[in-house]
Amino acid sequence: MSSVISVSGLVKTFGRTRALDGLDLDVRAGEVHGFLGPNGSGKSTTIRVLLGLLRKDAGTVRLLGGDPWRDAVLLHRRLAYVPGDVTLWPTISGGEVIDLLGRLRGGMDPRRRAELLERFDLDPRKKARTYSKGNRQKVALVAALASDAELLVLDEPTSGLDPIMEATFQSCISDVRADGRTVLLSSHILAEAEALCDRVSIIRHGRTVQSGTLGELRRLTRTSITAETVHPATGLDTLPGVHGLRATDHRVTFDVDGDHLEGALRHLTDAGLRSLSSAPPTLEELFLRQYGDELAAAGDTGIGS
Amino acid sequence: MPDQTGTGTFLRFAVRRDRVRLPIWVAAGAALMAVQSSSNQEFYRTPESLAAYRASAGSNAASIAFSGPPVGLDTVAGTIAFEISSPLVLLTVLMAMFTTARHTRADEEAGRTELLRSAQLGRHAPLLAATALSAAASALLGLAIAAAATLSGLPAGGSLLLGAATASVGWVFTGITAVCAQLTGVTRGVYGLVGGLLGLSFVVRAVGDITGSGLSWASPIGWAQATHPWSEDRWWPLLLPLAVTPLLLLGAARLLDSRDSGSGLLQPRPGAEAAPPSLAGPLGLAWRLQRSTLLAWGLGVTLLGFVYGGLAESVKTLLGDNPDAQVFFRGDPTADLVDSYLGVTLRITALMVAAYGVSATCRTRSEESAGRAEPVLAAAVSRSGWFGSHLLVALAGATGLLLSDGLATGASRAMASGDATDVLRLTGAAVSYAPAVWVLAGLAGALIGAAPSAAVPAAWLAFGAVLVITLFAEGFDWPAWVTDLSPLSRTPTAPAESWAAEPLLVLLVVAAGLLTLGLATFRRRDLATG
């Protein structure tokens, strides 16, 4: 599959702050790509470089086969963007903003516009001044989703939406994927990323720390195991890749690294396995693990990259 | 009194927020007073010049419309009161309006009041504190005016009366603003309503003063001017504002009780469901964003042109016998006095149009920093297309303003002179300021491109320098190189001076250079949000 976005070694500094420090990102055609990281990790900066709003200091950036700085206008005909913090012109109505953005991008589907207004339950006649944060976000979302763009760049698009609208958003993204379009979705809401994304990139301090399908990421990390055995399963703590072991007489709970799962299971079988439950890590756990050292005030140094 | 809880705290906070701007308003009032007093004492020191002034201004409808009732013109102090009371009232009303609205509707619109009200702050506290601050500031401004007048050698009693009369209009408009802030949910709407009422008060008073009917008593400005400082020194008309202001404040409090926090009593009209065809490209957007401001400016400038043009005939008799004033309206002593006067008024209006040009250009910066440029530039719109569209609206808008000023001045002058060529002549003179205005707007554009974070204050600083040069360089006899720094001074003061192409071409080249620099630097830099 060809890459729609390909970034490598991207560096962007603001004065003495190094906002992006060698970031890599690869988004393939037709996929929904999750772009995850906490506040200040560089997600919005990366997106602004991709949109030609900021100029890179080093590295290579390709977007839809072009240079996002030099070819900005040409490339922007083929993409639609929803900013993280949507500010609109106070005296212009939501419907007018949607039409304006559509015209500036070079076209939108009027039927889809009407259908999206319905789905997102948005009144287009209200002046932008009177919209809440969530409604401003809906204006930007309807404008982006109604466009014919082959790439959607969405910067935390659902941070102001209620759970019902969140579900509407997810079904809209599924439709977009079914059309074969590509989505770069920066998000805080990991359940959303888990539900929508084919692949994710996790960034931290302006660098990509992990990237791949959820399956690949899980293989790289630990699985939680709870087991009951006939005989007490002693000696687990001597095995490589076992963490956080808690044992009562016949019951053990621990996390095990993906590539040591087999050894640990064999050990449990030898002790006479009676019941076993294993849980693959959720995206949330993957994410927290990347940031474990920031979360853990003290101790537990085994976590982290 | 739980509704007033926290008023003191809020008031102290409001004073802190206004600790820079209020002293500036007060100082500006004192400075206006001092300048007017000393220049009139200089111009009209002989009984002949005073008599000529009285004969001219006292019988001229346009100057009465602009200033007030022509009383006490037999003394220099009387001419000062006649000429300065309108500008002082205008200044005080603007201060009262901005101060009151800023701490009531503007805070509420921005959501700050909601946050404060969730703490121990009564429903009436912000309104009470804002109006108290505005009334106190008006009183201070009045005292500063009285002090400046007394120090410039005018009788203390009349000085105090002029100060009190000016402050009283500030109090009435504090009350009017407080009421308007309950009516509309939008701060700009408050300014529109209060501005409209100010205009109405001014016109009602003007008609009353010209016709000599009692209509002036229907206007708060008329009440203040009925005190006749330094001639009859009447204090009793001030009983009217003292009675009306508390009624307005009580009314505002009642209205506040009958509405929800965050909304106004008047519901906003819904907008359009779909965009009109004109709202398409970056130029359509820039026009849509700037058109209502431009329209308001157009109305103001056209009105000013009519008034200035209408006053021209009286200048002949007013200045004909006054050699000192002839020096003020400078230029070739043999030149037609009327043309000299018109040249000065056209230049003052061009200065105001330059302020429009700078503020319209700076609109790009506020669009950028508020994050509203981002979605446009993330669409298929080039940097130069977006920036250039706003610049085009600013430059073309300013040119249109000069054109309507010239046409209005010319038309009202032609009505008096009966010479139809005046229209063309004065329109040409007004429009010849376009290159100078473009230089100032272009400088703002270049600054926004090259140094976005410092651009807006720097652009206004440059405008301030031009303003000071235009108003004071001649009077204080500053060296030519200082005057030459101002693009307005480089434009010939047509129609008094003969029109010349060369300085205008130089200004055009400078403007083109600055605009090119602005576009080139804006294309190359990061978008600066926040």
Boltz contact constraints between the chains, C-beta under 6 A:
constraints:
  - contact:
      token1: [A, 51]
      token2: [B, 378]
      max_distance: 6.0
  - contact:
      token1: [A, 53]
      token2: [B, 527]
      max_distance: 6.0
  - contact:
      token1: [A, 54]
      token2: [B, 526]
      max_distance: 6.0
  - contact:
      token1: [A, 55]
      token2: [B, 526]
      max_distance: 6.0
  - contact:
      token1: [A, 73]
      token2: [B, 380]
      max_distance: 6.0
  - contact:
      token1: [A, 73]
      token2: [B, 382]
      max_distance: 6.0
  - contact:
      token1: [A, 76]
      token2: [B, 379]
      max_distance: 6.0
  - contact:
      token1: [A, 76]
      token2: [B, 380]
      max_distance: 6.0
  - contact:
      token1: [A, 77]
      token2: [B, 380]
      max_distance: 6.0
  - contact:
      token1: [A, 81]
      token2: [B, 378]
      max_distance: 6.0
  - contact:
      token1: [A, 83]
      token2: [B, 374]
      max_distance: 6.0
  - contact:
      token1: [A, 87]
      token2: [B, 370]
      max_distance: 6.0
  - contact:
      token1: [A, 87]
      token2: [B, 371]
      max_distance: 6.0
  - contact:
      token1: [A, 87]
      token2: [B, 372]
      max_distance: 6.0
  - contact:
      token1: [A, 93]
      token2: [B, 271]
      max_distance: 6.0
  - contact:
      token1: [A, 93]
      token2: [B, 272]
      max_distance: 6.0
  - contact:
      token1: [A, 95]
      token2: [B, 273]
      max_distance: 6.0
  - contact:
      token1: [A, 95]
      token2: [B, 274]
      max_distance: 6.0
  - contact:
      token1: [A, 96]
      token2: [B, 272]
      max_distance: 6.0
  - contact:
      token1: [A, 96]
      token2: [B, 275]
      max_distance: 6.0
  - contact:
      token1: [A, 96]
      token2: [B, 279]
      max_distance: 6.0
  - contact:
      token1: [A, 99]
      token2: [B, 274]
      max_distance: 6.0
  - contact:
      token1: [A, 99]
      token2: [B, 275]
      max_distance: 6.0
  - contact:
      token1: [A, 100]
      token2: [B, 275]
      max_distance: 6.0
  - contact:
      token1: [A, 100]
      token2: [B, 279]
      max_distance: 6.0
  - contact:
      token1: [A, 103]
      token2: [B, 280]
      max_distance: 6.0
  - contact:
      token1: [A, 104]
      token2: [B, 379]
      max_distance: 6.0
  - contact:
      token1: [A, 104]
      token2: [B, 381]
      max_distance: 6.0
  - contact:
      token1: [A, 105]
      token2: [B, 379]
      max_distance: 6.0
  - contact:
      token1: [A, 105]
      token2: [B, 380]
      max_distance: 6.0
  - contact:
      token1: [A, 106]
      token2: [B, 380]
      max_distance: 6.0
  - contact:
      token1: [A, 124]
      token2: [B, 273]
      max_distance: 6.0
  - contact:
      token1: [A, 125]
      token2: [B, 270]
      max_distance: 6.0
  - contact:
      token1: [A, 125]
      token2: [B, 271]
      max_distance: 6.0
  - contact:
      token1: [A, 125]
      token2: [B, 273]
      max_distance: 6.0
  - contact:
      token1: [A, 127]
      token2: [B, 271]
      max_distance: 6.0
